[in-house]
């Protein structure tokens, strides 16, 4: 696995000039050096159409509508026949996150979900595979005799966007298709709020809860991305209880944070969320990115950056500390960090979809790098305590912020390549020395 950023050669692993008191494990180990996620497998399809097209399929210009499978097939066939499709991208918030993780880490991630048993060259399912990193393990997908999800973005003659959504069989993941051994060896289990609440009879919630049970059994952190404020605001107390009972890390934007906590300030909302989880990642649009977590009070590290004002005075005072799970702290101390948008944000934002997923991918990379290093050099002082992340909270913010910028600066929510090399910051050199 590659660590983020440009490092001196002595900081790569395996290390040749090692402290003789530190003995690496003699055998090669891979346990814990991947992440696993569950997703609704879907493809985002963009096409330019005329008003007659929308009327033929009963669509209202500028609105979003769920369509049945037969309508979706007829609509897709016409788009293909007349060569109206401009883009077909693999979608899904967890699929995007795992893909970006594999691109950043150049390492394995495992996707659980459904996929068409029969895939034709050039079809939407084929495009899903083509737009997915080869380092993303799709061998555990459950086959289905039918379509995966499709989200049609239809651009009208006046540039107005109309959305037609066809779920297909994307919610038909069965609990028996969840492999315990894959979750047991993972660094994290990644989920989205969309997976939990469905119509009666749909199997996806049971499959998700089965995966959570396996993660708890094997002490694997559960990561939840909140998805959209509309899911959360319907029943915020349900989600607070769900976070408290099942989740270690929550990723959200400022709107989802408001829906969850009732607090508009992202910093205060992140602080409230620490009542339920161990680590919080909150993207706040042009304001930047916040993180909140816990560390052992005795081993906290003060920042070298200017102390920031806010609803919590000088809240970034200990942002050079590494995050820990609350259960692993004797005297837990809440720590916070913030970073403004990288370079002030892109000059022209190409795509707002997926920036938060990119930030989460960076956090997952750091968590997995920590497990990887623990396996390779178990006696390192970096692992004297049960740290969750490899880098300080400030450095994870910096990395996540950079990945978000890269996603905003391109049309697709999925990275096509890794990031340019960059120099390490002061707090990283402290941990590595």
C-alpha positions in Angstrom: 0.0 0.0 0.0 1.2 3.5 -0.8 0.9 6.1 1.9 -0.4 9.5 0.9 2.1 12.1 -0.2 5.7 12.4 -1.0 7.9 10.8 1.7 11.6 10.4 2.4 12.7 6.9 1.4 13.2 5.8 5.0 9.5 6.3 5.7 8.4 3.7 3.1 7.8 0.1 4.1 9.5 -2.3 4.3 12.1 -0.1 6.0 15.8 -1.2 5.4 17.4 0.9 8.1 15.2 -0.1 11.0 15.7 0.3 14.6 17.1 -3.1 15.8 14.6 -3.1 18.7 11.7 -3.1 16.2 11.2 -6.5 14.6 8.7 -6.8 11.8 6.5 -9.8 11.5 8.4 -12.5 9.5 5.6 -13.5 7.3 3.6 -11.4 4.8 0.3 -10.5 6.2 -2.7 -8.9 4.4 -5.3 -9.0 7.2 -6.9 -5.6 7.8 -5.5 -3.9 4.7 -8.7 -3.5 2.8 -12.1 -1.9 3.3 -15.5 -3.4 2.6 -18.7 -1.7 1.7 -22.4 -2.3 0.8 -24.0 -0.3 -1.9 -27.0 0.0 -4.2 -25.3 -0.6 -7.5 -26.5 1.9 -10.0 -25.3 3.8 -13.1 -25.7 7.5 -13.7 -26.8 8.0 -17.3 -26.8 11.5 -18.9 -28.5 12.3 -22.2 -29.8 15.3 -24.2 -33.5 14.9 -25.2 -36.3 17.0 -26.6 -39.6 17.8 -24.9 -41.5 15.2 -26.9 -39.2 12.5 -25.4 -40.2 13.6 -21.8 -43.9 13.6 -22.7 -43.7 10.1 -24.2 -42.4 8.6 -21.0 -44.7 10.7 -18.7 -41.9 12.8 -17.2 -42.3 16.3 -15.8 -39.5 18.6 -16.9 -37.3 19.7 -14.0 -38.6 17.1 -11.6 -37.5 13.7 -10.2 -39.6 10.6 -10.7 -39.2 6.9 -10.0 -40.1 4.8 -13.1 -40.9 1.1 -13.4 -38.6 -1.4 -15.0 -40.5 -1.7 -18.3 -40.5 2.1 -18.7 -36.8 2.2 -17.9 -35.9 -0.4 -20.5 -37.9 1.3 -23.2 -36.4 4.7 -22.3 -32.8 3.3 -22.3 -33.3 1.4 -25.6 -34.4 4.6 -27.3 -31.5 6.6 -25.9 -29.1 3.9 -27.1 -30.7 3.5 -30.5 -30.6 7.3 -31.2 -27.1 7.7 -29.7 -28.4 10.4 -27.3 -26.3 9.3 -24.3 -23.4 11.6 -23.5 -22.1 10.0 -20.3 -22.6 6.7 -18.4 -20.9 6.6 -15.0 -20.8 4.0 -12.3 -22.6 5.6 -9.3 -23.6 4.9 -5.8 -22.1 6.7 -2.8 -20.3 3.6 -1.4 -19.2 2.4 -4.8 -17.7 5.9 -5.4 -16.0 5.9 -2.0 -14.5 2.4 -2.5 -13.3 3.2 -6.0 -11.6 6.4 -4.9 -10.1 4.5 -1.9 -8.6 1.9 -4.3 -7.2 4.6 -6.6 -5.6 6.6 -3.7 -4.2 3.5 -1.9 -3.6 1.4 -5.0 -5.0 -1.4 -2.9 -8.0 -3.7 -2.5 -11.5 -2.8 -1.5 -14.5 -5.1 -1.5 -17.9 -4.2 -2.8 -21.0 -6.1 -1.7 -24.3 -5.6 -3.6 -26.0 -7.0 -6.7 -24.9 -7.2 -10.4 -26.7 -8.5 -13.5 -26.0 -12.1 -14.3 -26.0 -11.4 -18.0 -23.9 -8.3 -19.1 -23.9 -7.1 -22.7 -20.9 -5.2 -24.1 -21.8 -1.4 -24.1 -24.7 -1.8 -21.6 -25.1 0.1 -18.4 -23.9 -2.9 -16.3 -20.8 -3.1 -18.6 -20.2 0.6 -18.1 -20.4 0.1 -14.3 -17.5 -2.4 -14.5 -15.5 -0.3 -17.0 -15.7 2.8 -14.6 -14.6 0.8 -11.6 -11.0 0.5 -10.4 -9.4 -2.9 -11.1 -8.3 -2.9 -7.5 -11.9 -3.0 -6.4 -12.9 -6.6 -5.7 -16.3 -7.4 -7.2 -16.1 -11.2 -6.7 -18.6 -11.1 -3.8 -21.4 -9.4 -5.7 -24.7 -11.3 -5.7 -26.0 -12.1 -9.2 -29.5 -11.1 -10.2 -31.7 -11.9 -13.2 -32.6 -8.3 -14.1 -31.4 -4.7 -14.1 -29.3 -2.9 -11.5 -30.3 0.7 -10.6 -30.2 3.4 -13.2 -30.5 7.2 -12.6 -31.3 9.0 -15.9 -30.4 12.7 -16.1 -32.3 14.0 -19.1 -31.2 17.5 -20.3 -34.0 19.3 -22.1 -33.9 21.8 -25.0 -33.6 24.7 -22.5 -30.9 23.0 -20.4 -33.4 22.0 -17.7 -32.5 18.7 -16.0 -35.1 16.0 -15.4 -34.4 12.9 -13.4 -35.9 9.4 -13.9 -34.8 6.8 -11.4 -35.2 3.1 -11.9 -34.2 1.0 -8.8 -34.3 -2.3 -10.7 -33.1 -5.0 -8.4 -30.4 -3.0 -6.7 -32.1 -3.4 -3.3 -32.4 -7.2 -3.5 -29.1 -8.1 -1.7 -29.8 -11.1 0.6 -28.4 -11.5 4.1 -26.9 -14.9 3.0 -24.7 -13.0 0.5 -22.8 -11.2 3.2 -19.4 -13.0 3.7 -18.3 -13.0 7.4 -14.6 -13.7 6.6 -14.4 -10.6 4.3 -15.7 -8.3 7.0 -13.7 -10.0 9.8 -10.4 -9.1 8.1 -11.3 -5.6 7.0 -10.1 -2.2 8.4 -13.7 -0.8 8.1 -17.2 -1.6 7.0 -18.7 1.3 5.0 -22.4 1.9 4.7 -24.9 4.6 3.7 -28.2 5.6 5.3 -30.0 4.6 2.1 -29.4 0.9 3.0 -31.3 0.9 6.3 -34.9 1.9 5.7 -36.9 0.3 2.9 -40.4 -0.8 2.0 -41.5 -4.0 3.9 -40.3 -7.2 2.2 -37.1 -5.7 0.7 -34.0 -7.7 1.9 -31.4 -4.9 1.9 -31.9 -3.8 5.6 -31.5 -7.3 6.9 -28.3 -7.8 4.8 -27.0 -4.5 6.2 -27.7 -5.5 9.8 -26.1 -8.9 9.2 -22.9 -7.1 8.1 -23.0 -4.8 11.1 -23.3 -7.8 13.4 -20.2 -9.4 11.8 -18.3 -6.1 12.2 -19.2 -5.8 15.9 -18.2 -9.4 16.4 -14.8 -8.8 15.0 -14.3 -5.3 16.3 -14.3 -3.7 12.9 -15.2 0.0 12.8 -18.5 0.7 11.1 -18.6 3.8 8.9 -21.9 5.5 7.9 -22.3 8.3 5.4 -25.6 10.0 5.9 -26.4 10.3 2.2 -29.0 13.2 2.2 -30.7 15.5 4.7 -34.1 14.2 3.4 -33.5 10.7 4.8 -32.3 12.0 8.1 -34.9 14.7 8.8 -37.8 12.3 8.5 -36.8 10.7 11.9 -33.6 12.2 13.4 -34.0 10.3 16.7 -33.9 7.0 14.8 -30.6 8.0 13.3 -29.2 9.2 16.6 -30.0 5.8 18.2 -28.6 4.0 15.1 -25.3 5.9 15.4 -25.1 5.2 19.1 -25.8 1.5 18.8 -24.0 0.6 15.6 -21.6 3.2 14.2 -18.0 4.2 14.9 -17.4 6.9 12.2 -20.0 9.2 10.6 -19.5 11.3 7.5 -21.9 14.1 6.7 -22.3 17.5 5.2 -23.5 20.6 7.0 -27.2 20.1 5.9 -27.2 16.5 7.1 -25.5 17.6 10.3 -28.3 20.1 10.9 -31.0 17.5 10.3 -29.3 15.0 12.6 -28.4 17.3 15.5 -30.6 20.4 15.1 -27.4 22.5 15.2 -26.5 24.7 12.3 -22.8 25.3 13.2 -20.8 22.4 11.7 -18.3 22.5 14.6 -21.0 22.3 17.3 -22.9 19.6 15.3 -19.7 17.6 15.1 -19.3 17.9 18.8 -22.8 16.7 19.4 -22.3 13.7 17.1 -19.4 12.7 19.3 -22.0 11.7 21.9 -22.9 8.8 19.6 -19.8 8.0 17.6 -15.9 7.9 17.8 -15.0 10.1 14.8 -16.8 12.7 12.7 -16.1 14.0 9.2 -18.2 17.0 8.2 -17.9 18.8 4.9 -19.2 22.3 4.9 -19.1 23.5 1.3 -17.2 26.8 0.9 -16.5 26.9 4.6 -14.2 23.8 4.3 -14.0 20.6 6.3 -14.3 19.8 10.0 -13.2 16.7 11.9 -13.9 15.7 15.5 -12.8 12.7 17.5 -11.2 11.4 20.7 -7.6 10.9 21.9 -6.0 9.9 25.2 -5.7 13.0 27.3 -2.2 12.0 28.6 -0.8 11.8 25.0 -2.5 14.8 23.4 -0.4 16.9 21.1 -0.7 20.7 20.7 -0.9 22.2 17.2 1.7 24.4 15.6 -1.0 26.1 13.6 -2.7 29.3 14.7 -5.5 28.7 17.2 -8.9 29.1 15.5 -11.9 31.0 16.9 -15.3 29.4 16.8 -18.3 28.3 18.8 -15.7 26.2 20.8 -12.8 28.6 21.7 -9.4 27.5 20.2 -11.0 24.2 19.2 -8.1 23.1 17.1 -5.6 23.3 20.0 -4.9 19.5 20.0 -5.4 18.8 16.3 -1.9 17.2 16.0 -3.2 14.3 18.1 -4.2 11.0 16.5 -7.7 9.8 16.8 -8.8 6.8 19.0 -12.0 5.0 19.5 -13.7 6.1 22.7 -13.7 2.5 24.0 -9.9 2.5 23.7 -9.3 5.7 25.8 -8.7 5.7 29.6 -9.3 9.4 29.8 -10.9 10.4 26.4 -10.3 14.0 25.3 -12.4 15.5 22.5 -10.2 16.9 19.6 -11.2 19.0 16.6 -9.7 20.2 13.4 -10.7 22.4 10.5 -9.3 23.3 7.1 -10.5 25.8 4.5 -11.1 24.6 0.9 -7.8 23.7 -0.9 -6.5 26.7 -2.8 -9.8 28.5 -2.1 -11.7 25.8 -4.1 -11.6 25.1 -7.8 -11.8 28.1 -10.2 -14.7 26.3 -11.9 -16.6 23.5 -10.1 -17.3 20.8 -12.6 -19.2 18.5 -10.2 -20.5 18.7 -6.7 -21.6 15.1 -6.6 -19.0 12.9 -4.7 -16.8 15.5 -3.0 -17.8 14.2 0.4 -17.3 10.6 -0.8 -13.8 11.6 -1.9 -13.0 13.0 1.5 -14.2 9.8 3.2 -12.0 7.8 0.9 -9.0 9.7 2.1 -10.0 9.0 5.7 -10.4 5.3 5.0 -7.0 5.2 3.4 -5.4 6.7 6.5 -7.2 4.2 8.8 -6.1 1.2 6.6 -2.6 2.5 6.4 -2.5 2.4 10.2 -3.6 -1.2 10.2 -1.1 -2.1 7.5 1.8 -0.5 9.5 0.6 -2.2 12.7 0.9 -5.6 11.0 4.3 -4.9 9.4 5.9 -3.2 12.5 3.8 -4.3 15.5 6.3 -3.1 18.0 6.5 0.4 16.7 5.8 3.2 19.2 3.1 4.4 16.8 1.0 1.4 18.0 1.7 1.6 21.7 -1.9 2.7 22.1 -5.0 1.8 20.1 -5.0 4.6 17.6 -7.6 4.6 14.8 -5.7 6.7 12.3 -2.1 6.7 11.1 -1.9 10.5 10.9 -2.9 13.3 13.1 -6.4 14.8 12.8 -5.0 17.9 11.1 -3.2 15.8 8.5 -6.2 13.7 7.7 -8.2 16.9 7.2 -5.5 18.1 4.8 -5.6 14.9 2.8 -9.4 14.7 2.7 -9.6 18.3 1.7 -7.2 17.7 -1.2 -9.2 14.7 -2.5 -12.4 16.7 -2.4 -10.9 19.4 -4.5 -9.8 16.8 -7.1 -13.4 15.5 -7.3 -14.9 19.0 -7.6 -12.5 19.7 -10.4 -13.7 16.9 -12.7 -17.0 15.7 -14.3 -17.1 12.3 -12.7 -17.4 11.6 -8.9 -14.8 8.8 -9.4 -11.1 9.6 -9.6 -9.3 8.4 -12.7 -5.9 8.6 -11.1 -4.2 9.4 -7.8 -3.1 12.8 -6.5 0.1 14.6 -7.4 2.9 14.1 -4.9 3.1 16.6 -2.0 5.5 17.2 0.9 4.7 15.9 4.4 3.7 18.4 7.1 5.5 18.9 10.4 3.3 16.7 12.5 3.8 13.7 10.2 7.6 14.0 10.4 7.2 13.9 14.2 5.3 10.6 14.2 7.7 9.0 11.7 11.0 10.0 13.4 
